[in-house]
């Protein structure tokens, strides 16, 4: 599904603000094999890493359920039903994917399935409890479409699936604008929001790790019965009668 907002004058300044946080998150989450689902990010950030294997998947809801490739060679697939085996990738990138999909829980489950043990998921999203979240109610073209979820809610979903959240960032406290003059006048909201209202940023990034069970039993466990401990007896001296 092509999102026209990406080519608008609002998208460029947003991706520039997101770039710094995305670079920091990738330093923690990146691995040799990466699956990028969707293209709602600055592609240059991933290209600069010069990774040995990067698979880019375009988000499409295909009627026949069969994945395919487009003219660029990118995979076209439903992110809720990926055509990959278990434990295929060391990193899965989900830039603004769960908010445009009808099955956000299933998208996260699929990311967990194709991730290798100790692999990382890195996702970005828009916060409904923010000026940016309210802006889409006033101007449909300013803010991207989709259903926005709070950071707390997404973190709960990840933890229920067994992910360990390793890092998170909230940023972009000002509403989006395509005019430089307006953006400069609203720049003061960034330090103010970060200091006094940290949960009201317009966007967030979450990095989480696929946890693996520590102990695995092989064969029939042998249970040892605890041996009773011997307590030394204290000799009791009685007085002899005379």
C-alpha positions in Angstrom: 0.0 0.0 0.0 1.6 3.3 -1.1 1.4 6.0 1.4 1.4 9.4 -0.3 2.4 11.2 2.9 6.0 10.0 2.4 6.4 12.3 -0.6 4.7 15.3 1.0 6.6 18.3 2.4 5.7 17.2 6.0 7.6 13.9 5.7 11.1 15.2 5.0 11.5 17.2 8.2 10.1 14.3 10.2 12.5 11.7 8.8 15.4 14.1 9.4 14.4 14.3 13.1 13.9 10.5 13.3 17.3 9.8 11.7 19.4 10.4 14.8 17.2 8.1 17.0 17.1 5.4 14.3 20.9 5.4 14.0 21.3 5.0 17.8 18.8 2.1 17.8 20.4 0.3 14.9 23.7 0.3 16.8 22.1 -1.9 19.4 19.9 -4.0 17.2 21.7 -4.5 13.9 22.9 -7.9 12.8 24.3 -9.5 9.7 20.9 -10.5 8.3 18.2 -7.8 8.3 14.5 -7.9 7.3 13.1 -4.4 6.6 9.3 -4.4 6.4 7.8 -1.3 4.7 9.7 1.9 3.7 8.5 4.5 6.2 12.0 5.5 7.1 15.1 7.2 5.8 16.5 4.3 3.6 20.0 5.9 3.6 20.3 5.0 7.3 20.2 1.3 6.6 22.3 1.6 3.4 25.1 3.3 5.2 25.6 0.2 7.4 26.7 -1.9 4.3 25.2 -5.1 5.7 25.8 -8.5 4.0 22.1 -9.3 3.8 19.2 -6.9 3.7 15.8 -8.1 2.6 13.2 -5.3 2.0 9.6 -6.3 2.1 6.8 -4.0 0.8 3.6 -4.1 2.8 0.8 -5.5 0.6 -2.4 -7.3 1.5 -2.4 -9.8 -1.4 -5.8 -11.5 -2.1 -4.4 -14.9 -3.2 -1.9 -15.0 -0.2 1.1 -15.5 -2.5 4.1 -13.3 -2.1 5.8 -11.8 -5.1 8.6 -9.5 -6.1 8.3 -6.0 -7.6 10.4 -4.4 -10.4 13.0 -3.3 -7.8 13.5 -6.8 -6.6 11.9 -6.1 -3.2 9.6 -8.7 -1.8 5.8 -7.9 -1.7 4.2 -9.7 1.2 1.7 -9.3 4.0 3.8 -8.5 7.2 1.3 -10.6 9.2 2.1 -13.7 7.2 5.7 -13.7 6.1 7.1 -16.3 3.6 10.2 -17.0 5.7 11.3 -19.9 7.9 11.7 -19.8 11.7 14.9 -18.1 13.0 15.8 -16.6 9.6 16.9 -13.0 10.5 19.0 -11.5 13.2 17.2 -8.1 13.0 13.6 -7.1 11.9 12.8 -3.5 11.2 9.2 -2.4 11.5 9.1 1.4 10.6 5.5 2.5 11.2 4.0 -0.8 10.2 1.7 -1.8 13.1 -0.3 1.4 12.8 -1.3 0.8 9.2 -2.1 -3.0 9.6 -5.4 -4.4 10.8 -3.6 -7.2 12.7 -0.8 -5.4 14.7 -0.4 -8.3 17.2 0.0 -10.8 14.4 2.7 -8.6 12.7 4.7 -8.7 16.0 4.2 -12.5 16.3 5.5 -12.9 12.8 8.5 -10.8 13.6 9.2 -13.0 16.6 8.9 -16.1 14.6 11.4 -15.2 11.9 13.9 -13.7 14.4 16.9 -15.8 15.5 17.5 -16.4 19.2 18.7 -13.2 20.8 17.8 -11.3 17.6 16.4 -7.8 17.8 13.2 -6.0 16.6 13.3 -2.3 16.0 10.0 -0.5 15.4 8.9 3.1 15.1 5.4 4.5 15.6 3.4 7.7 16.1 2.0 8.6 19.5 -1.7 9.5 19.7 -1.2 11.4 23.0 0.8 14.2 21.4 0.4 17.4 19.3 1.1 15.3 16.2 -1.6 12.9 17.2 -4.1 15.7 17.6 -2.9 17.4 14.4 -4.2 14.6 12.2 -7.7 15.4 13.4 -7.4 18.9 12.1 -5.4 18.3 8.9 -5.5 14.9 7.1 -2.5 15.8 5.0 -0.2 16.8 7.8 0.0 13.6 9.7 0.3 10.1 8.3 -2.8 7.8 8.3 -3.3 4.8 10.5 -4.2 3.9 14.0 -1.7 5.2 16.5 -0.7 3.3 19.7 0.9 4.6 22.8 4.4 3.5 23.8 3.1 1.7 26.9 0.7 -0.3 24.9 3.3 -1.5 22.4 5.7 -2.3 25.1 3.1 -4.5 26.8 2.4 -6.3 23.6 6.2 -7.0 23.1 6.6 -8.2 26.7 3.6 -10.6 26.4 5.2 -12.1 23.4 8.4 -12.7 25.2 10.5 -9.8 24.0 12.8 -7.9 26.3 12.7 -4.2 25.7 16.3 -2.9 25.7 15.8 0.7 24.6 13.1 3.2 23.7 13.1 6.9 22.7 10.3 9.5 22.4 10.8 12.5 20.2 9.3 15.2 18.0 7.2 17.1 20.4 6.1 19.8 18.0 3.4 19.4 15.3 4.5 18.8 11.8 4.8 21.7 9.4 6.1 22.2 5.9 7.2 25.8 6.5 10.7 26.4 7.9 9.6 29.6 9.7 6.9 27.7 11.6 9.3 24.8 12.5 11.9 27.3 13.8 9.3 29.0 16.0 8.2 25.7 17.4 11.7 24.4 18.1 11.5 25.3 21.7 9.0 22.5 22.3 11.6 19.9 21.8 13.7 20.6 25.0 10.6 21.6 27.0 8.7 18.4 26.1 11.7 16.2 26.6 12.3 17.6 30.1 8.8 18.2 31.4 6.4 16.0 29.3 8.5 13.1 28.1 5.6 10.9 27.2 3.9 13.4 24.9 6.4 13.2 22.0 4.8 12.7 18.6 6.9 9.6 17.6 8.8 6.8 19.3 11.3 4.1 18.6 11.5 0.8 20.5 14.2 -1.8 20.4 13.5 -5.3 21.9 15.4 -8.6 22.1 14.0 -12.0 21.5 14.5 -13.8 24.8 15.5 -17.5 24.8 14.7 -19.9 27.6 17.8 -20.5 29.7 17.4 -24.2 30.6 16.3 -27.1 28.3 15.8 -30.6 29.6 17.1 -33.4 27.4 15.8 -36.9 28.2 14.3 -38.0 31.4 15.3 -35.8 34.4 16.8 -37.6 37.3 15.5 -36.4 40.7 17.7 -36.9 43.7 16.2 -37.4 47.0 17.7 -35.2 49.7 19.6 -37.2 52.3 18.6 -36.6 55.9 21.1 -34.6 57.8 22.5 -36.1 61.1 22.5 -33.7 64.0 25.2 -34.4 66.6 23.7 -35.3 69.9 24.8 -33.5 73.0 25.6 -35.7 76.0 23.5 -35.0 78.9 25.2 -35.6 82.3 23.0 -36.4 85.3 24.0 -36.0 88.9 24.5 -39.4 90.6 22.7 -39.7 93.9 24.9 -40.3 96.9 
